[in-house]
Amino acid sequence: MVPFAGYNMPVQYNGINAEHDTVRKAVGVFDVSHMGEFILKGENALDLIQRVTSNDASKLYDGKVQYSCLPNEDGGIVDDLLVYRMDDKTYMLVVNASNIEKDWNWISKFNTNGVDMKDISDRTSLLAIQGPKAADALQSLTDIDLGSMEYYTFNKGKFAGVDNVVVSATGYTGAGGFEIYCDNAHAEHIWNAVFEAGEPFGIKPIGLGARDTLRLEMGFCLYGNDIDDTTSPLEAGLGWVTKFNKEFTNSAALQAQKTAGVAKKLVGFKMIERGIPRHDYEIVDEEGNVIGKVTSGTQSPSLQIAIGMGYVNNAFAKEGSEIYIKIRDNKVKAEVVKPPFK
């Protein structure tokens, strides 16, 4: 257990590699109740979301989820988040645990048209049930047809006998699965029901350690590591959630950056020589000149090789580029690859 964002969080229950393997091949449960949830409601809810997020939330329909980010006024990112459209006047924003207060204050600053904002983080529990057997393991608990749910959609209904449970299919592992949002009062009951229903499918609890190795194999960004207040969404490869058909915070400057081109980019890389890349290790060229830094790195349990992500000068961002990670004063060879890692 480790302290994280005011919670005690499990790093591992049974070993990171075994838990990682469980999610890739069967089904595992992450207790991610530390995440933040805000409800935005009213005639101007969409307008507020459009002004503070980079993606185009007008494309959402009831039951649809969107990945987006909150740009700051200096070219960086306040947070990345999910936007759920409950109906045309009601949205749920799901934000990172360590940024709940920061995000709330940031969005509130732009709430000039009377949108009703509620922070329901402290009363909301969230279980992420991930893996190829997730739908089969959970189907007996709900009338929602889990097998037919499309990626980045959600349903609201009865789950494990509890009404008004939000079941979504977003995922942070690349292994498929569902998220269950419920009131804290029902969390223990739902947890127990999930494990009972999932027992024949080999269900296991999964900690933060495997959550990190799973998301890294997919090349998914982690706030505080790969993106932060100083990294541009365009540098981070998040141009696909940065839509310039509307005005949003700092959109003019980001549009200019897109036109001019970025000087550095977030890339994936795999180690060619032995060594584990770690956060903040220097990335150098063959001559030893610093060309960037590692943001995330690990030994991939699925691939049995060391992989990582990091920002490098544009000249080294092309797939196949040879780079070196500085590990204890040694230059260790790596190659730029396009995630997800295979």
C-alpha positions in Angstrom: 0.0 0.0 0.0 1.2 3.5 -0.7 -0.3 7.0 0.0 -1.6 8.5 -3.2 -3.8 11.7 -3.6 -5.0 11.4 0.0 -5.8 7.7 -0.3 -4.0 4.5 0.7 -3.7 2.7 -2.6 -2.6 -0.9 -3.4 0.5 -1.2 -5.5 0.1 -4.9 -5.8 -1.9 -7.8 -4.3 -0.1 -10.8 -5.7 2.8 -9.4 -7.8 2.8 -6.9 -10.7 3.7 -9.4 -13.5 1.0 -11.9 -12.4 -1.6 -9.2 -12.1 -0.6 -7.8 -15.5 -1.0 -11.2 -17.1 -4.4 -11.7 -15.4 -5.8 -8.5 -17.1 -4.3 -9.4 -20.5 -5.6 -13.0 -20.5 -8.7 -13.1 -18.2 -10.2 -10.3 -16.0 -9.0 -8.1 -13.1 -10.6 -5.5 -10.9 -9.0 -2.1 -10.1 -10.5 0.0 -7.3 -10.0 3.5 -8.8 -12.5 5.3 -6.5 -9.8 8.0 -5.9 -10.7 9.5 -9.4 -12.7 12.7 -9.4 -16.2 13.2 -10.8 -17.9 16.5 -11.5 -21.5 16.9 -12.7 -22.1 20.0 -14.9 -25.8 20.8 -15.5 -27.8 23.5 -17.2 -28.5 25.3 -20.5 -24.9 26.4 -20.7 -23.2 23.2 -19.6 -22.0 22.3 -23.1 -20.8 25.9 -23.7 -18.6 25.8 -20.6 -17.2 22.4 -21.6 -16.5 23.7 -25.1 -14.6 26.7 -23.7 -12.4 24.7 -21.2 -11.7 21.5 -23.1 -9.7 21.0 -26.3 -11.9 18.3 -27.9 -15.2 19.1 -29.6 -17.9 18.0 -27.1 -20.7 19.1 -29.5 -20.1 15.8 -31.2 -21.3 13.9 -28.1 -24.7 12.2 -27.9 -26.5 10.7 -24.9 -24.5 7.7 -23.7 -21.2 8.8 -25.4 -17.9 9.4 -23.7 -15.0 11.6 -25.0 -11.3 11.8 -24.1 -10.2 15.4 -23.8 -7.8 17.7 -22.0 -8.0 21.0 -20.2 -5.4 23.3 -21.7 -3.9 26.1 -19.5 -3.1 29.6 -20.7 0.7 28.9 -21.0 0.6 26.1 -23.6 0.5 23.2 -21.1 -2.2 20.9 -19.8 -4.2 21.4 -16.5 -5.4 17.8 -16.8 -6.6 15.1 -19.1 -10.2 13.9 -18.5 -13.2 12.0 -19.8 -16.5 13.8 -20.7 -19.7 11.8 -20.3 -22.9 13.2 -21.9 -25.8 12.1 -19.7 -28.3 14.2 -21.6 -28.1 17.5 -23.6 -28.0 19.6 -20.4 -26.1 17.2 -18.1 -22.5 16.0 -18.3 -20.1 14.1 -16.0 -16.4 15.0 -16.1 -14.0 12.3 -14.8 -10.6 13.8 -13.7 -7.4 12.6 -12.1 -7.3 12.2 -8.4 -4.3 14.4 -7.7 -5.9 17.2 -9.8 -9.5 17.3 -8.3 -9.2 20.6 -6.5 -7.0 22.2 -9.3 -9.5 21.1 -12.0 -12.5 22.3 -10.0 -11.0 25.7 -9.5 -9.9 26.0 -13.1 -13.3 25.1 -14.6 -15.1 27.3 -12.0 -13.1 30.3 -13.1 -14.7 30.0 -16.5 -18.2 29.3 -15.2 -19.6 32.7 -16.0 -23.0 31.7 -17.3 -24.5 29.9 -14.2 -23.8 26.3 -14.9 -24.7 24.2 -11.9 -21.5 22.4 -10.9 -21.4 19.6 -8.3 -18.2 17.7 -7.1 -19.5 14.2 -6.4 -15.9 12.7 -6.1 -16.1 12.0 -2.3 -19.4 10.1 -2.6 -18.6 8.2 -5.8 -16.9 4.8 -6.0 -15.4 3.5 -9.2 -14.3 0.0 -10.1 -12.5 -0.7 -13.4 -13.0 -4.3 -14.5 -10.6 -5.0 -17.3 -9.7 -8.0 -19.5 -11.0 -10.1 -22.4 -13.3 -12.0 -20.1 -14.9 -8.9 -18.4 -18.2 -9.0 -20.3 -18.8 -12.7 -19.6 -17.8 -12.3 -16.0 -20.2 -9.4 -15.4 -23.1 -10.1 -17.6 -25.1 -12.1 -15.0 -25.1 -8.9 -12.8 -27.0 -6.6 -15.2 -29.6 -6.4 -17.9 -27.3 -4.0 -19.9 -26.0 -6.0 -22.9 -22.3 -5.6 -22.1 -21.1 -7.6 -25.2 -22.7 -5.1 -27.6 -21.4 -1.9 -25.8 -19.2 0.1 -28.1 -15.8 1.6 -27.0 -16.3 5.0 -25.3 -20.0 4.6 -24.6 -21.9 4.1 -21.3 -25.3 2.9 -20.0 -27.1 3.7 -16.8 -29.1 0.9 -15.2 -29.3 -1.8 -12.6 -26.1 -3.6 -11.7 -25.8 -6.2 -8.9 -29.3 -5.3 -7.8 -28.4 -1.6 -7.4 -30.3 1.1 -9.4 -28.7 4.0 -11.3 -25.3 2.5 -11.7 -23.2 4.0 -14.6 -21.5 1.3 -16.6 -19.0 2.5 -19.2 -16.5 1.0 -21.7 -13.5 3.3 -21.8 -10.6 1.4 -20.3 -7.0 2.3 -19.5 -5.4 -1.1 -20.2 -6.0 -1.9 -23.9 -7.5 -5.2 -22.7 -11.2 -4.2 -23.0 -13.6 -4.0 -20.1 -15.9 -1.8 -18.1 -16.1 0.9 -15.4 -18.7 0.8 -12.7 -19.6 4.1 -11.0 -21.8 3.8 -7.9 -22.6 5.6 -4.7 -20.1 4.7 -1.9 -22.9 3.1 0.1 -23.1 0.3 -2.5 -19.4 -0.1 -3.3 -18.6 -3.0 -1.0 -21.8 -4.9 -2.1 -20.9 -4.4 -5.8 -17.2 -5.4 -5.2 -18.3 -8.6 -3.5 -20.9 -9.3 -6.3 -18.3 -8.8 -9.0 -15.9 -11.2 -7.4 -18.6 -13.8 -6.9 -19.8 -13.6 -10.5 -16.2 -13.5 -11.8 -14.8 -16.4 -9.9 -15.4 -19.0 -12.7 -13.5 -16.6 -15.0 -10.4 -16.3 -12.8 -11.1 -12.7 -11.6 -8.4 -11.1 -9.4 -7.9 -7.7 -7.7 -5.2 -5.6 -9.5 -3.0 -2.8 -8.0 -1.5 0.4 -9.3 1.7 -1.3 -10.4 0.0 -3.4 -13.1 -2.2 -0.5 -14.0 0.9 1.4 -15.0 2.6 -1.4 -17.0 -0.7 -2.1 -18.8 -1.3 1.5 -19.8 2.4 2.0 -20.8 2.3 -1.0 -23.2 -0.6 0.8 -24.9 1.2 4.2 -25.0 -1.5 5.9 -22.9 -0.4 9.1 -21.2 -0.2 9.4 -17.4 -0.7 12.9 -16.0 2.3 14.1 -14.0 4.6 11.8 -16.0 4.0 12.1 -19.7 1.8 15.3 -19.7 1.7 18.2 -17.2 1.3 21.9 -16.9 4.4 22.5 -19.1 3.7 20.0 -22.0 1.6 21.0 -25.0 -1.1 18.6 -26.2 0.5 18.8 -29.6 3.9 17.8 -28.3 2.2 15.0 -26.4 0.6 13.6 -29.6 -2.8 14.7 -28.5 -3.5 16.7 -31.6 -6.4 14.2 -32.2 -8.2 15.7 -29.2 -7.3 19.3 -30.0 -10.0 20.6 -32.3 -9.6 24.1 -33.8 -13.2 24.4 -35.2 -14.1 26.2 -31.9 -12.4 28.6 -29.5 -11.1 27.2 -26.2 -8.5 28.2 -23.6 -5.2 29.1 -25.4 -6.5 27.8 -28.8 -5.0 30.6 -30.8 -1.5 29.9 -29.4 -1.9 26.2 -29.9 -3.1 26.8 -33.5 0.0 28.9 -34.1 2.1 26.1 -32.6 0.5 23.6 -35.0 1.2 25.8 -38.0 4.8 26.4 -37.0 5.4 22.8 -35.9 6.6 21.6 -32.5 10.2 21.4 -31.5 9.9 18.2 -29.4 7.6 15.2 -29.4 6.5 12.5 -27.1 7.6 9.1 -28.5 7.6 5.5 -27.6 10.8 3.5 -27.5 12.0 0.0 -26.9 15.4 -0.8 -25.4 17.8 -2.6 -27.8 20.4 -3.1 -25.1 19.9 -4.2 -21.5 18.6 -1.6 -19.1 15.4 -0.2 -17.6 14.5 3.4 -18.5 13.1 5.4 -15.6 11.2 8.7 -15.3 13.5 11.7 -15.8 16.5 9.7 -17.2 18.2 11.7 -19.9 17.8 10.7 -23.6 21.0 11.3 -25.6 22.3 10.9 -29.2 25.2 8.8 -30.2 27.7 11.5 -29.3 26.1 11.9 -25.9 24.3 15.2 -26.5 21.1 15.5 -24.5 18.1 15.3 -26.9 15.3 14.7 -24.4 14.1 12.9 -21.3 12.2 9.8 -20.3 8.7 10.3 -18.9 7.7 6.7 -18.3 9.5 3.4 -18.4 9.3 -0.2 -17.3 10.1 -3.8 -18.1 7.1 -4.9 -20.2 5.6 -8.0 -18.7 3.9 -9.0 -22.0 6.9 -8.4 -24.2 9.7 -9.2 -21.8 11.7 -6.2 -23.0 12.1 -2.7 -21.5 10.0 0.0 -23.0 9.4 3.7 -22.4 8.0 7.0 -23.5 9.8 10.3 -23.5 10.1 13.7 -25.2 12.8 14.0 -27.8 13.9 16.7 -30.3 11.9 16.5 -33.5 14.9 15.2 -35.5 14.8 12.0 -33.4 11.0 11.5 -33.3 10.7 9.4 -36.4 9.9 5.7 -36.1 13.1 3.7 -36.2 15.4 6.5 -34.9 18.3 5.3 -32.8 18.5 7.0 -29.4 20.3 6.2 -26.1 19.1 6.3 -22.5 21.5 7.5 -20.0 21.5 4.9 -17.2 24.1 5.3 -14.5 26.4 7.3 -16.8 26.1 4.6 -19.5 24.6 5.2 -22.9 22.1 2.3 -23.5 20.8 1.9 -27.0 17.0 2.2 -27.8 14.8 2.5 -30.9 11.9 4.8 -31.4 8.7 2.8 -32.0 5.0 3.7 -32.4 2.8 2.6 -29.5 1.0 0.4 -28.7 4.1 -1.7 -28.1 4.1 -5.1 -29.8 
